[in-house]
């Protein structure tokens, strides 16, 4: 289509040039002008013009324009291949991006899972240590209570002995009777039981 338009343009231009030449030569009556404008030599000039035009037309239509068309088609093919390759590379890039995002999501899930497991492990370890500490503190508390109870028993025993000695001294002084240590302890214990029952 473009080639036909170009050829039609060349024919029209050639016709205009030929008409201008004929008109100019008709006005010039051959009075010492240029020989190519001599009317008597027009038939040979027109013949050679037509031959040159035909050769030019042949060269343009058979050689130049097909080569230009081939170049344009080759260029169009290269552009189409480049566009196809760009589309393919874009699809590959999108696929790689999806795979990369999937890997990132999987890594985040794994990191969250590991974090949860670490937190659970730390909580279990903390609970175990807390239980061990509570058991150790309970054992120490029991030992302390046992020591306190033993110390109290010893203190009470010494108190009973001191009270028995005081009873012996008081009876000796008041009644002049010497009580044995065993009788004095029995009297002190009897008095203590009576006070507890009251």
C-alpha positions in Angstrom: 0.0 0.0 0.0 2.8 2.4 0.9 4.7 1.3 -2.2 1.8 2.1 -4.5 1.4 5.5 -2.9 5.1 6.3 -3.4 5.0 5.1 -7.1 1.9 7.2 -7.7 3.6 10.2 -6.2 6.7 9.7 -8.4 4.5 9.4 -11.6 2.6 12.6 -10.6 5.9 14.5 -10.0 7.3 13.3 -13.4 4.2 14.4 -15.2 4.4 17.9 -13.6 8.0 18.3 -14.6 7.3 17.2 -18.1 4.4 19.6 -18.5 6.5 22.5 -17.1 9.3 21.7 -19.5 6.9 21.7 -22.6 5.3 25.0 -21.5 8.6 26.7 -21.0 10.0 25.4 -24.3 6.8 26.6 -26.1 7.3 30.1 -24.8 11.0 30.1 -25.8 11.0 30.3 -29.7 14.5 28.9 -30.0 16.2 32.3 -30.0 19.6 31.4 -28.8 18.4 29.7 -25.6 19.5 26.4 -24.1 19.6 23.5 -26.6 17.5 21.3 -24.4 14.7 23.8 -24.8 14.8 23.6 -28.5 11.4 22.3 -29.7 12.9 20.4 -32.5 14.8 18.2 -30.1 11.7 17.5 -27.8 10.9 14.0 -29.2 14.3 12.6 -28.4 14.3 14.4 -25.0 10.9 13.0 -24.2 12.0 9.5 -25.3 15.0 9.6 -23.0 12.9 11.1 -20.2 10.5 8.2 -20.5 13.4 5.7 -20.6 15.0 7.3 -17.6 11.7 7.5 -15.8 10.9 3.8 -16.6 14.4 2.7 -15.4 14.0 4.7 -12.2 10.5 3.3 -11.8 11.8 -0.2 -12.3 14.7 0.2 -9.9 12.4 1.8 -7.2 9.7 -0.8 -7.6 11.9 -3.9 -7.9 15.0 -3.1 -5.9 14.7 -0.1 -3.5 11.1 -0.3 -2.2 11.2 -4.1 -1.6 14.4 -3.7 0.3 12.9 -0.9 2.4 9.8 -3.1 3.0 12.1 -6.0 4.0 13.9 -3.7 6.4 10.7 -2.5 7.9 9.4 -6.1 8.2 12.6 -7.2 9.8 12.4 -4.2 12.2 8.8 -5.1 13.0 9.8 -8.7 13.6 12.7 -7.6 16.0 10.3 -5.3 17.8 7.7 -8.1 18.2 10.4 -10.6 19.4 11.7 -8.0 21.8 8.2 -7.4 23.1 7.6 -11.2 23.4 10.9 -11.6 25.3 10.0 -8.6 27.6 6.6 -10.2 28.3 8.2 -13.5 29.0 10.9 -11.9 31.3 8.1 -10.0 33.1 6.2 -13.2 33.7 9.4 -14.9 35.0 10.1 -11.9 37.2 6.5 -12.0 38.6 6.9 -15.8 39.2 10.2 -15.2 41.0 8.6 -12.4 43.1 5.8 -14.7 44.1 8.2 -17.5 45.0 10.3 -15.0 47.0 7.3 -13.7 48.8 6.2 -17.3 49.6 9.7 -18.0 51.0 9.6 -14.8 53.1 6.1 -15.8 54.4 7.4 -19.3 55.2 10.4 -17.9 57.0 8.2 -15.5 59.0 6.0 -18.4 60.0 8.9 -20.5 61.0 10.4 -17.6 63.0 7.1 -17.1 64.8 6.9 -20.8 65.5 10.4 -20.9 66.9 9.7 -17.8 69.0 6.6 -19.5 70.4 8.5 -22.6 71.1 11.3 -20.6 72.8 8.7 -18.7 74.9 7.0 -21.9 75.9 10.4 -23.5 76.8 11.3 -20.5 78.8 8.0 -20.5 80.6 8.3 -24.2 81.4 11.9 -23.7 82.6 10.7 -20.7 84.7 7.8 -22.7 86.2 10.2 -25.7 86.9 12.7 -23.4 88.7 9.9 -21.7 90.6 8.6 -25.1 91.7 12.1 -26.1 92.8 12.6 -22.9 94.6 9.2 -23.2 96.4 10.1 -26.8 97.4 13.5 -25.7 98.6 12.0 -22.8 100.6 9.3 -25.1 102.0 12.0 -27.5 103.1 14.0 -24.7 104.7 10.9 -23.4 106.4 10.2 -26.9 107.8 13.8 -27.1 109.0 13.6 -23.7 110.6 10.2 -24.5 112.3 11.7 -27.8 113.6 14.8 -25.9 114.9 12.5 -23.3 116.5 10.3 -26.0 118.0 13.4 -27.8 119.3 14.8 -24.5 120.7 11.4 -23.8 122.4 11.3 -27.3 123.8 14.8 -26.8 125.2 13.9 -23.4 126.5 10.7 -24.8 128.1 12.7 -27.6 129.6 15.2 -25.2 131.0 12.3 -23.0 132.2 10.8 -26.0 134.0 14.1 -26.8 135.6 14.6 -23.1 136.6 11.0 -23.1 138.0 11.7 -26.4 139.8 14.8 -24.8 141.4 12.8 -21.7 142.3 10.1 -24.0 143.9 12.8 -25.9 145.8 14.3 -22.7 147.1 10.9 -21.2 148.0 9.7 -24.3 149.8 13.0 -24.5 151.6 12.8 -21.0 152.7 9.1 -20.9 153.5 8.6 -24.3 154.9 12.1 -25.4 155.6 11.5 -28.6 153.7 14.0 -29.8 151.2 12.2 -31.0 148.0 13.8 -33.3 145.5 14.3 -32.1 142.0 11.9 -34.7 140.6 9.1 -33.6 143.1 9.7 -30.0 142.2 9.5 -30.7 138.4 6.3 -32.7 139.0 4.8 -29.8 140.9 5.8 -27.3 138.2 4.4 -29.5 135.4 1.2 -30.1 137.4 0.8 -26.3 137.8 1.4 -25.7 134.1 -1.2 -28.4 133.1 -3.7 -26.9 135.5 -3.1 -23.4 133.9 -3.6 -24.8 130.4 -6.8 -26.6 131.3 -8.2 -23.4 132.9 
